[in-house]
Amino acid sequence: MIIDTDEITADDLYWNVSQTTVPRERYTKVNQTTLNVTIHITGEKLEWLFCLCKKVSPNVILNEGRFCHGIMLQKGYRPMRPENVSCEALQAGQQISPTITCSWAAAGRQTKEVPTKYTLMLKVVSSETFNVSTEGTSASLTLNIFPNFMELEIWVVAHNKLGTIESERLRREAGFFVKTDPPANVIFISETSFPTTLLLNWSRPIKIQQIGLIYEIRFCSNYSHEWTYVPLSDMNKDIQSFRLQYLQPDTVYVCQVRCKNDKEGYGYWSEWSSNATERTPEDRPKSKPDLWKITSDGDNAIERRVQFICKDPVFSNGRITRFEMKVVDQKDRGKNGSWVWQSIPVNRSEAHGGAVILREIRLADKKSVKVFVTATNSVGKSDPAALFIPEKAHELGPVEDLKVWPRGGRLWLDWKPPGGAAATEYVVQWVAADQMDWQRENRSSRLVAIKGDLKKFVCYTVSVYPIYSGWTGKSASVQAFLEQSAPLEGPAVCLSGKPGRNEAELMWTQIPLSRRQGFITNYTISYTSGSQVHTVVVPPNVSSYTLTSLLGNTKYDVWISAATVGGSSKGFNHSFTTLKYAPGEIEFIVVGVSLGFLFVFVMTMLLCFYKKDAIKRNFWPQIPNPGESTIGTWSPECPLKTETPKENCLSGISVLDVDVCDGKSVFEEDKAGLPLKKDKYLSEEHSSGIGGSSCMSSPRQSVSDSDEGGDMADTTASTVQYSSVVASNGYKGQTPSSQPQQQAVFSRSESTQPLLDCEENPDVSVPEGSRQSQRFLRHPRSSSHANRDPADIDRLLETERREALEHLDFCPLEEDAEQTPPTDEQSGLIEFRDALSQLIDDYGDEDGGDERGRGGGSRSLHDGDDAPELPEAASFRVDNKRFYFDVGSNRYGVFLKISEVRQPYRNTITVPLKAWARFGDNFARYEEEMRRICSCHKEKRATDARQDGEEQED
């Protein structure tokens, strides 16, 4: 509402709640000066509600405080009716206290800003009213005196800022609210003549004039947690004693008593009195002792060891001081005193009650006994308990489908009855490492719980024995845990034997039963040789395992974890190192290598045996040894005769005729040398000796299909034997003409024959006695062609060959058809002649024609101009191969070099110096003859040339 100003109207007003503007739709305009607003409350906290004005004028802006109004919103709840009002008056001494205490239950909610207060009202009928206020839910009113036997009216008023409300009014007699003290002097009285009863006495807590009382009694045996209540219908009013009946003899009982107003529905029960404790007198045992047995294997296979144990009767009615036992063997008929009772005293304290071992017997498998036991206390003896042990072969069948499982902190069993005779009862036995107990169940039991005190994490072997009218049957057993956990330790692993290269056999010991704390579900084998861990899971019934696919010469760490349903535990680590070689592998390698070497050795020996000739030719070429030549043994005893050979005939030899006038040119040609190979031959090859050649009777050279150019790079050589030189009758006794001596310079050959002294030392001169050999020494060849191109060398070689053919030719010589056998002094010349004849026959065709195999005289130098010549130190192409011929000499002898122009060496025919000294004169004669033949050939050529010229002119 707007008052005292007309500057603003209701349209200029708006409302804020905690800085939040209330929406316009919640406003209600009453008139120009009045505005209503509706606020929704969402919490119990204090809030400010402001009415503000829009800034419609400067006056409103400058006097903002005049145009603002605030309201503090306090939130609360209306009070609710109090419920469950109850009051009681307690005993004070021998009177009822005048203070009455009441309590109630508050209903509804309240806030701190709007609290609810309660007022307890008490009105004595036809008298005054008492009240007391409180913010709680209980209060006490103190009257002048307790209005005993008078009616009281009690109620509670609840009020706050939002309203007031009353509870229901409670109208009762004052005794309805009384609660006395518990009975006093409660005692038990035991009477020996009544072992099953106890007399209970107590005193009234208050005088009977104040209030009549009724009592309630409860009792229990000592150490029991369940109370037994005496029915109220058995209790009379205002009594001060009561006899408890049907109690167990020799049992300690605890008793309590309480009281209240004897009017039905009035008053409250007092608290329970203090305990009254007493033991009932002893009595004769009312039940049989619990007899059982433990059977195990005997010392031999035909007997059993049976131990009898017994527990006190359930109703022993006193402390058992002894057991009396009788074992009856029906076959014995009492002859050995089996019918006599044996007394077994019991020496134990009450706190250590339990089974007592009575006796142990050895029972043959074919015997049966009956055992009777009685229990005796200070009053009397119990009825005998009987247990019958049948023959082992006659034991009846066990129960079927025995199952054991934990549930609710107990072990439960379930089984099916035996399939044969009906059992009269069952004995449930459980055995642990340090505990053995049993309990009996009736014949109808199928699902039972073990009543004994079982421990967690302990393995129990639970067995069920059917009893057939006292005769024991076969047992059915199962192991079980009340609760499982991880094993206390892991398996101890070790190696079984030594590890191999790729495998190792592990074995481990079983965890002791007392340390398992559960059933082993599996073993996990873990092993590592580095950062990577390998695992193998094996069943619980396995105690060894072989690891495979291991690395050789590697260290491994292995451990085993045992798992139960409650967890797993790891054992200690064990380390081992695999072998570098598997067992037998070294022996296999040694045997294999040995057999391999033996096989190679045997094959090599066989190869050497069957290929000894080829191996000898490849590794040990047959190089002529001058020291072993037979020429050295020639010693002519008479001068050789010379016979003039017949002209125009040659028997078995072709002679090379070298013109005297061409001798110089021939020697100069030899100085220049004919290059047969590349730079190697240009630098190493030299020619020495006369212009001629010799024949050889060595084996044929192998012929390859390579062309002319390709033969320069190949090497195929065969061993060349010494040639035998034979002097014909026409040369016997001829004295060689003297020749001027020339400087002896040796030109090295590429022969495989070891170097001779004069080859190693070219300055060493030939002995003077070897006059003829000196004629064949040459000056060293020029090496001017050493650095030429191979193509130029080939062209030069061909040019020199043609020039040589122009100067040399073969001339036939006639010899007598009849030859006298040579003497020892002539054999050297014969061998040399034969060698020359064979040489001319084998290489007489320059163009490679098939002219081989004929004798030296088979072809005449005059047969045509195509007849080849054999120059000294020259190369020829024969049968698509290129050959080199040369004659040299040193201090060991004259040698003829015949070789294929192929790298790396040439074959050489050598005539020792010793032999040369003996037939040198004949060889000089042979040289002169060759010169003459060459001269005749030159003249013939000149004549033929003139004739050809004349014919062309014509």
Beta strands, then each sheet from edge to edge (+ up, - down):
strand 1: 13-17
strand 2: 20-21
strand 3: 27-29
strand 4: 35-37
strand 5: 47-53
strand 6: 69-73
strand 7: 83-92
strand 8: 95-96
strand 9: 99-105
strand 10: 117-124
strand 11: 129-134
strand 12: 138-142
strand 13: 151-160
strand 14: 163-166
strand 15: 170-173
strand 16: 178-179
strand 17: 184-190
strand 18: 198-203
strand 19: 213-221
strand 20: 228-229
strand 21: 241-244
strand 22: 252-261
strand 23: 276-279
strand 24: 290-297
strand 25: 303-311
strand 26: 322-329
strand 27: 342-345
strand 28: 356-364
strand 29: 369-376
strand 30: 385-389
strand 31: 400-407
strand 32: 410-416
strand 33: 425-431
strand 34: 436-442
strand 35: 447-449
strand 36: 459-468
strand 37: 471-472
strand 38: 476-481
strand 39: 493-495
strand 40: 504-508
strand 41: 522-528
strand 42: 533-538
strand 43: 544-547
strand 44: 555-564
strand 45: 567-570
strand 46: 574-577
strand 47: 655-657
strand 48: 725-726
strand 49: 809-811
strand 50: 874-878
strand 51: 881-890
strand 52: 893-900
strand 53: 908-912
sheet 1: 2+ 1- 5+ 6-
sheet 2: 3+ 4-
sheet 3: 8+ 7- 9+ 12-
sheet 4: 8+ 7- 16-
sheet 5: 11+ 10- 13+ 14-
sheet 6: 11+ 10- 13+ 15-
sheet 7: 17+ 18- 21+
sheet 8: 20+ 19- 22+ 23-
sheet 9: 24+ 25- 28+
sheet 10: 27+ 26- 29+ 30-
sheet 11: 31+ 32- 35+
sheet 12: 34+ 33- 36+ 37-
sheet 13: 34+ 33- 36+ 38-
sheet 14: 39+ 40- 43+
sheet 15: 42+ 41- 44+ 45-
sheet 16: 42+ 41- 44+ 46-
sheet 17: 47+ 49-
sheet 18: 50+ 51- 52+ 53-
end
